[in-house]
């Protein structure tokens, strides 16, 4: 019934959004109910004093009415927070409305002197159902019809004259008309706001996905918390650079589409392997791939994770080249030490690292043989117990000097490769 009426009243609202909207609007209604019912309790406590002063002879009838409203509203506040009640809220509220509608009709029947005063209460009650409680429009229509029905039954039972019928129904119809317009407007705006919020959330999710590809989650969280300058001194950090052997010649010999597709597949595989080993991808530069541990989301990882990444990446890229009918080989440079990391740029923020060890890893990558994984001494000291490492002698590194280097050969018996990324 609700779904059918909503299709008629709000044809522009997508049916697939109806259930999530009802859940969202139920939360809004529960909040409004709590405030409105609490205010009702306070109002009827004040009315008890007013009625005692104005209608002492009929006060025994009025006090039962007030106590009933106070008790029922007080019970309704926690009741409507129950999951079952919340699920069927827009059907149950009109049902719970029936005793209240009957109660005010009974008061109008028994208390002659209170008629003029309580017809204002009827108007207030109708508008209360329409606006304060934030029910669905259809639920409001039901509540208003019930209230009008029971008031007219009271008038009929009381054998009221035509003037009383005309006067009372004019006031009630006037109140109902205003109330229904307000109720429809409230629901219309709520549905439009729901759609706009859904679109905003969708766009925000897309933006978050893009930002997560650019920035580590831990860094993104710091930016969202209001931190404006992200600059850290990290140690120990292990930096890796990898690039494709002979890539320049490869771009000349192959079609542009094939070059781009190959690069895309290669970096996609490297990203998957990095994620598998908990390695933080820093950036890609042309055909070069930069990753690290000890910073960002890989803060708790050590050089062994980088070693696993390099070994898996070497095998996966070779398999990718075989599947594409070309020879693909990587060379790697890895160095460990202290680096500065941070975010630079406003329109296009970038997370990056700087320092001697970054330069050293880049230079070692250039000195490594095809499919070779060249290490500095600090990295070797960390992983030598778990991996096979061979001495590669001292090498003259541009801008740094003569440094000892080592080649990562493979895993030892104590090392277990936990990832299997197909090419």
C-alpha positions in Angstrom: 0.0 0.0 0.0 2.8 2.4 0.9 4.8 1.5 -2.1 1.7 2.0 -4.4 0.9 5.3 -3.0 4.4 6.5 -3.2 4.5 5.6 -6.9 1.5 7.8 -7.4 2.6 10.7 -5.2 6.3 10.6 -6.1 6.6 9.1 -9.6 10.1 10.6 -10.0 11.4 8.6 -7.0 13.1 5.4 -8.0 11.5 2.2 -6.6 15.0 0.8 -5.8 15.6 3.7 -3.4 12.3 3.2 -1.6 13.4 0.6 1.0 16.7 2.5 2.0 14.7 5.7 2.1 12.1 4.3 4.5 14.9 3.1 6.7 16.5 6.5 6.6 13.2 8.3 7.2 12.3 6.0 10.0 15.4 7.2 11.9 14.3 10.8 11.3 10.8 10.0 12.5 12.1 8.2 15.6 14.1 11.3 16.5 11.1 13.6 15.9 8.8 11.2 17.9 11.1 11.3 20.9 11.1 15.1 21.0 7.4 15.4 20.1 6.2 12.8 22.6 8.4 14.3 25.4 6.9 17.7 24.6 3.4 16.2 24.7 4.0 14.8 28.2 5.2 18.2 29.4 2.2 20.0 27.7 -0.4 17.7 29.2 1.1 18.2 32.7 0.5 21.9 32.2 -3.0 21.3 30.8 -3.9 19.3 33.9 -3.3 22.4 36.0 -5.2 24.6 33.5 -8.1 22.3 33.4 -8.3 22.0 37.1 -8.7 25.7 37.3 -11.1 26.0 34.4 -13.3 22.9 34.6 -13.4 21.7 38.2 -16.7 19.9 37.8 -15.6 17.7 34.9 -11.9 17.5 36.0 -12.3 13.8 36.9 -12.9 13.1 33.2 -10.1 15.3 32.0 -7.5 14.0 34.4 -8.0 10.4 33.0 -7.6 11.8 29.5 -4.4 13.6 30.5 -3.0 10.7 32.5 -3.7 8.3 29.5 -1.9 10.6 27.1 1.0 11.1 29.5 1.3 7.3 30.2 1.0 6.3 26.5 3.4 8.9 25.3 5.9 8.0 28.0 5.7 4.3 27.0 5.9 5.1 23.3 9.3 6.8 23.5 11.3 3.6 24.3 8.8 1.3 22.4 9.3 2.9 19.0 13.0 2.5 19.3 12.7 -1.3 19.3 13.9 -2.8 16.0 10.5 -4.5 15.3 8.6 -1.3 15.9 11.0 0.7 13.8 10.6 -1.7 10.9 6.8 -1.2 10.8 6.8 2.3 12.2 4.6 4.0 9.5 1.9 1.3 9.8 2.0 1.1 13.6 1.8 4.8 14.4 -1.7 5.2 12.7 -2.8 2.1 14.7 -1.5 3.7 18.0 -3.2 6.9 16.9 -6.7 5.3 17.3 -6.9 5.3 21.1 -5.7 8.9 21.2 -8.2 10.0 18.6 -11.0 8.2 20.5 -9.8 9.8 23.8 -10.1 13.4 22.6 -13.5 12.5 21.0 -14.7 11.2 24.4 -13.6 14.4 26.1 -15.6 16.5 23.6 -18.6 14.2 24.2 -18.6 14.4 28.0 -17.3 17.9 28.7 -19.6 20.5 27.3 -17.8 23.5 28.7 -14.5 22.2 27.3 -15.7 22.0 23.7 -14.4 25.4 22.5 -11.1 24.9 24.3 -10.6 21.4 23.1 -11.4 21.9 19.5 -8.2 23.9 19.5 -6.6 20.8 20.9 -8.0 18.9 17.9 -6.4 21.3 15.5 -3.1 21.1 17.4 -3.2 17.3 17.4 -3.9 17.2 13.7 -1.0 19.5 12.9 1.1 17.5 15.4 0.5 14.4 13.3 1.2 16.2 10.1 4.4 18.0 11.0 6.0 17.3 14.4 6.1 13.6 14.1 7.4 13.5 10.5 5.3 10.6 9.4 4.9 9.5 5.7 2.2 11.4 3.9 0.0 8.4 3.7 0.3 7.7 7.4 -0.6 11.3 8.1 -3.7 11.0 5.9 -4.9 7.9 7.9 -4.3 9.7 11.2 -6.2 12.8 10.1 -9.2 10.7 8.8 -9.3 8.8 12.1 -9.3 12.0 14.1 -12.0 13.6 12.0 -14.1 10.3 12.0 -14.1 10.0 15.8 -14.9 13.7 16.4 -17.9 13.4 14.1 -19.0 10.2 15.9 -18.9 12.2 19.1 -20.9 15.0 17.6 -23.4 12.5 16.3 -23.7 10.7 19.6 -24.2 14.0 21.3 -26.9 15.0 18.9 -25.1 18.2 18.1 -26.9 20.7 15.9 -26.0 21.7 12.4 -24.1 24.7 13.6 -21.8 22.5 15.7 -21.2 20.1 12.8 -20.4 23.0 10.4 -18.2 24.9 12.8 -16.3 21.8 14.0 -15.7 20.3 10.5 -14.8 23.6 9.0 -12.0 24.0 11.6 -10.9 20.3 11.2 -10.9 20.4 7.4 -9.0 23.7 7.5 -6.4 22.2 9.9 -6.2 18.9 7.8 -5.7 20.8 4.6 -2.8 22.9 6.0 -1.4 19.8 7.7 -1.5 17.6 4.6 0.2 20.2 2.5 2.9 20.6 5.1 3.3 16.8 5.4 3.5 16.3 1.7 6.1 19.1 1.5 8.2 17.6 4.3 8.2 14.2 2.7 8.9 15.6 -0.8 11.9 17.5 0.5 13.1 14.5 2.5 13.0 12.3 -0.6 14.8 14.9 -2.7 17.4 15.4 0.1 17.8 11.6 0.2 18.5 11.4 -3.5 20.9 14.3 -3.4 22.7 12.8 -0.4 22.9 9.4 -2.2 24.4 11.2 -5.3 26.8 13.1 -3.0 27.8 9.9 -1.2 28.4 8.2 -4.6 30.6 11.0 -5.8 32.4 11.1 -2.4 33.0 7.4 -2.7 34.5 7.8 -6.2 36.7 10.7 -4.9 37.8 8.6 -1.9 38.7 5.7 -4.2 40.8 8.1 -6.3 42.5 9.5 -3.2 43.2 6.1 -1.8 45.0 5.3 -5.0 47.1 8.5 -4.6 47.6 8.6 -0.8 48.0 5.9 1.8 44.9 5.4 4.0 46.7 6.5 7.1 47.9 9.7 5.5 44.4 10.3 4.0 42.9 9.9 7.5 45.3 12.5 8.9 44.3 15.0 6.2 40.6 14.4 6.9 41.2 15.0 10.6 42.4 18.5 9.8 46.2 18.0 9.6 47.5 20.5 7.0 51.2 19.7 6.9 52.1 16.0 6.5 55.9 15.7 7.1 57.5 12.7 8.9 61.0 11.5 9.5 60.9 7.7 9.2 63.4 5.0 10.1 64.1 2.3 9.2 62.4 2.5 5.8 63.2 0.2 2.9 62.9 1.8 -0.6 62.6 -0.2 -3.8 62.9 1.0 -7.4 62.1 -1.3 -10.3 62.1 -0.6 -14.1 61.9 -2.5 -17.3 65.1 -3.5 -19.0 65.3 -2.1 -22.6 62.0 -0.2 -22.3 63.0 2.7 -24.6 63.7 0.3 -27.5 60.5 -1.6 -26.7 58.4 1.7 -27.2 60.1 2.2 -30.6 59.5 -1.3 -31.8 55.9 -1.8 -30.7 52.6 -0.2 -31.5 51.5 2.5 -28.9 48.4 0.6 -28.0 50.5 -2.5 -27.2 53.0 -0.5 -25.2 50.3 1.1 -23.1 48.4 -2.2 -22.6 51.6 -4.0 -21.6 52.5 -1.2 -19.1 49.0 -1.3 -17.7 49.1 -5.0 -17.1 52.5 -4.9 -15.7 51.7 -2.2 -13.1 48.4 -3.9 -12.3 50.3 -7.1 -11.4 52.9 -5.1 -9.4 50.1 -3.4 -7.5 48.4 -6.7 -6.7 51.8 -8.2 -5.5 52.4 -5.0 -3.4 49.0 -5.3 -1.8 49.6 -9.0 -1.1 52.8 -8.4 0.8 51.6 -5.2 2.5 54.1 -3.0 0.6 53.3 0.7 0.1 53.3 1.8 -3.6 54.8 5.3 -3.7 54.5 6.1 -7.4 55.3 5.2 -11.0 57.7 7.2 -13.1 57.6 6.3 -16.8 58.4 2.5 -16.7 59.8 2.7 -13.2 57.9 1.5 -10.1 58.7 2.8 -6.6 57.6 1.1 -3.4 58.5 1.1 0.3 57.9 -0.4 3.7 58.2 1.3 7.1 56.0 4.3 6.0 52.4 4.9 5.2 50.2 1.9 5.5 53.3 -0.4 5.5 54.6 1.2 8.6 54.9 -2.1 10.5 56.5 -4.0 7.6 60.3 -4.6 7.2 62.7 -5.3 4.4 61.6 -8.9 4.1 58.3 -7.8 2.7 60.2 -5.8 0.0 62.3 -8.8 -0.7 59.2 -11.0 -1.2 57.7 -8.3 -3.4 60.8 -8.2 -5.6 61.1 -12.0 -6.0 57.4 -12.3 -6.8 57.4 -9.3 -9.2 60.4 -10.7 -11.1 58.6 -14.0 -11.7 55.2 -12.5 -12.5 56.6 -10.0 -15.0 58.6 -12.7 -16.8 55.4 -14.8 -17.0 53.5 -11.8 -18.3 56.1 -11.3 -21.1 55.9 -14.9 -22.0 52.1 -14.8 -22.3 52.4 -11.7 -24.6 55.1 -13.2 -26.7 57.8 -10.7 -25.7 60.7 -10.7 -23.3 60.0 -8.6 -20.2 62.7 -8.3 -17.5 62.9 -6.1 -14.5 65.9 -4.9 -12.5 65.6 -3.7 -8.8 67.4 -1.5 -6.4 66.7 -1.7 -2.7 68.1 0.4 0.1 67.2 0.8 3.8 67.7 3.7 6.1 66.2 7.0 7.3 63.9 9.0 4.9 61.7 12.0 5.0 58.1 11.4 3.8 55.2 13.7 3.3 52.4 15.1 1.1 53.1 17.9 -1.4 50.7 19.8 -3.6 47.2 21.1 -3.1 45.3 20.5 -6.4 47.0 17.2 -7.0 48.4 16.0 -3.7 51.3 13.5 -3.9 52.8 11.3 -1.1 56.5 11.0 -1.7 59.8 10.2 0.1 63.2 12.0 0.0 66.6 11.3 1.4 69.9 9.6 0.8 68.5 6.1 0.8 65.9 7.0 -1.8 68.7 8.2 -4.1 70.8 5.1 -3.3 67.9 2.7 -4.1 67.4 4.5 -7.5 71.1 4.3 -8.3 71.3 0.6 -7.3 68.4 -0.1 -9.7 70.4 1.5 -12.5 73.4 -0.7 -11.6 71.5 -4.0 -11.3 71.8 -6.6 -14.0 68.6 -7.7 -15.9 66.4 -9.6 -13.5 68.8 -8.7 -10.7 67.8 -7.4 -7.3 70.6 -5.2 -6.0 70.7 -4.5 -2.3 72.6 -2.1 0.0 74.3 -3.4 3.2 71.6 -2.3 5.6 68.9 -4.2 3.7 71.2 -7.3 3.5 71.7 -7.2 7.2 68.0 -7.4 7.8 67.1 -10.2 5.4 70.3 -12.3 5.1 69.1 -14.8 7.6 65.9 -15.6 5.6 67.1 -15.2 2.0 70.0 -16.2 -0.2 72.2 -13.2 -0.8 75.5 -13.0 -2.7 78.3 -10.4 -2.4 78.3 -8.2 -5.5 81.4 -6.2 -4.4 81.8 -2.4 -4.1 80.2 -0.2 -6.7 80.7 3.5 -7.4 77.3 5.1 -6.9 76.9 8.5 -8.5 76.5 11.3 -6.0 77.1 8.9 -3.0 80.5 7.2 -3.5 81.8 3.6 -3.3 79.3 1.4 -1.4 79.1 -2.4 -0.8 76.4 -4.1 -2.8 74.7 -7.5 -2.7 72.4 -9.5 -5.0 69.2 -11.1 -3.7 69.3 -14.6 -5.2 66.2 -16.2 -3.8 64.4 -17.5 -0.7 66.1 -19.7 1.9 64.4 -22.7 3.6 63.3 -20.3 6.4 61.4 -18.1 4.0 57.9 -18.9 2.8 56.3 -17.1 -0.2 52.8 -16.4 0.9 51.5 -14.8 -2.3 50.6 -16.4 -5.6 49.7 -13.8 -8.3 49.0 -15.1 -11.7 50.2 -13.3 -14.8 
